């Protein structure tokens, strides 16, 4: 890949950052999902707990009604007695509980629950009042304007058409049937549904947390691999060539002009290597020129010496020395020109 | 042949002739420089052509026994 050093470092850092950001985003998403599932599971458990409380209260209500019915039949009840007060209180308690249904209880479930409860409640009142009449008691149950109960000498509870004509025994069985239908039908179904939902949410929460942990570990491993890969890549493409360039420069400085590089790139490192090579070639060329110049000086000096010797011998012999001296002058001028060229180069 | 190529050719011939004699090579290159009046090592591939230098280089090479 032919990239500049700056781009290469940027790319390596970018990949490392990208891996970490992707892992962080995935981990954040899974953590958020786990928290959401945790909330969902908690809500389902709260719903199941609430339904269980409703079941207990309804059971207590029916149990108190049964005790009261048998008590009334036996003629032991009086107006405003504790038994009536307990039943009225439990009825109010169940009504309050039903009004405080969890917000996440499905509307259809809440409606079904309320309808069944109302059917059961009315059946219980009709049965209790019927038992009261049978037992010659003057205490009956009345509905107030707000729908709550109170003990009274009169009954204003209208009998549903399905219960009209039933004797106390049939009413008792009907109450038992509706109680079972309420507890084992509607309530059990909703409790089971809530617990199943809580279980599913807990499983999803665990799954999300496991995935978050796995992704975090994978991200650490991936970051490590990418970082090591980037370090190796940067070393091979930047540090190693720079080290080679340094060795070549040192070799040139110590006189080894045959030192060379294996590869060139078009990046900053390649440009640096190219510059070092040019410097090496320039140094080699200048040394070559200096050698050439040194050779010329030597040759010229030898020739000048030879000419001078000849002139001297001829001078000793009283001969003509002009030609030999001209050669000395010519060679000296040439030497001067060459020296000037070298200095100008 | 261009001046630069001639310089390279002559230098190569001299280096071949004095492979094991660095001092002889130095003297031969000096002799060539004194005969031509310029330093062959300073001639670059992009230098302008100079017929006078080419002529002097050819004469010096022939005088030194180098066939061109």
HADDOCK unambig.tbl for C-alpha pairs under 7 A between the chains (distance, minus, plus):
assign (segid A and resid 285 and name CA) (segid B and resid 41 and name CA) 6.69 0.50 0.50
assign (segid A and resid 288 and name CA) (segid B and resid 41 and name CA) 6.44 0.50 0.50
assign (segid A and resid 289 and name CA) (segid B and resid 39 and name CA) 6.81 0.50 0.50
assign (segid A and resid 289 and name CA) (segid B and resid 41 and name CA) 5.10 0.50 0.50
assign (segid A and resid 289 and name CA) (segid B and resid 42 and name CA) 6.57 0.50 0.50
assign (segid A and resid 291 and name CA) (segid B and resid 26 and name CA) 6.31 0.50 0.50
assign (segid A and resid 292 and name CA) (segid B and resid 26 and name CA) 6.23 0.50 0.50
assign (segid A and resid 292 and name CA) (segid B and resid 29 and name CA) 5.35 0.50 0.50
assign (segid A and resid 292 and name CA) (segid B and resid 30 and name CA) 5.22 0.50 0.50
assign (segid A and resid 292 and name CA) (segid B and resid 39 and name CA) 6.90 0.50 0.50
assign (segid A and resid 293 and name CA) (segid B and resid 30 and name CA) 6.17 0.50 0.50
assign (segid A and resid 294 and name CA) (segid B and resid 30 and name CA) 6.81 0.50 0.50
assign (segid A and resid 295 and name CA) (segid B and resid 26 and name CA) 4.79 0.50 0.50
assign (segid A and resid 295 and name CA) (segid B and resid 27 and name CA) 4.57 0.50 0.50
assign (segid A and resid 295 and name CA) (segid B and resid 29 and name CA) 6.13 0.50 0.50
assign (segid A and resid 295 and name CA) (segid B and resid 30 and name CA) 3.79 0.50 0.50
assign (segid A and resid 296 and name CA) (segid B and resid 27 and name CA) 6.85 0.50 0.50
assign (segid A and resid 296 and name CA) (segid B and resid 30 and name CA) 3.30 0.50 0.50
assign (segid A and resid 296 and name CA) (segid B and resid 31 and name CA) 5.75 0.50 0.50
assign (segid A and resid 296 and name CA) (segid B and resid 33 and name CA) 6.04 0.50 0.50
assign (segid A and resid 296 and name CA) (segid B and resid 34 and name CA) 5.89 0.50 0.50
assign (segid A and resid 297 and name CA) (segid B and resid 30 and name CA) 6.90 0.50 0.50
assign (segid A and resid 298 and name CA) (segid B and resid 27 and name CA) 6.98 0.50 0.50
assign (segid A and resid 299 and name CA) (segid B and resid 27 and name CA) 6.21 0.50 0.50
assign (segid A and resid 299 and name CA) (segid B and resid 30 and name CA) 6.12 0.50 0.50
assign (segid A and resid 299 and name CA) (segid B and resid 31 and name CA) 6.02 0.50 0.50
assign (segid A and resid 334 and name CA) (segid B and resid 34 and name CA) 6.56 0.50 0.50
assign (segid A and resid 334 and name CA) (segid B and resid 37 and name CA) 6.60 0.50 0.50
assign (segid A and resid 338 and name CA) (segid B and resid 38 and name CA) 6.44 0.50 0.50
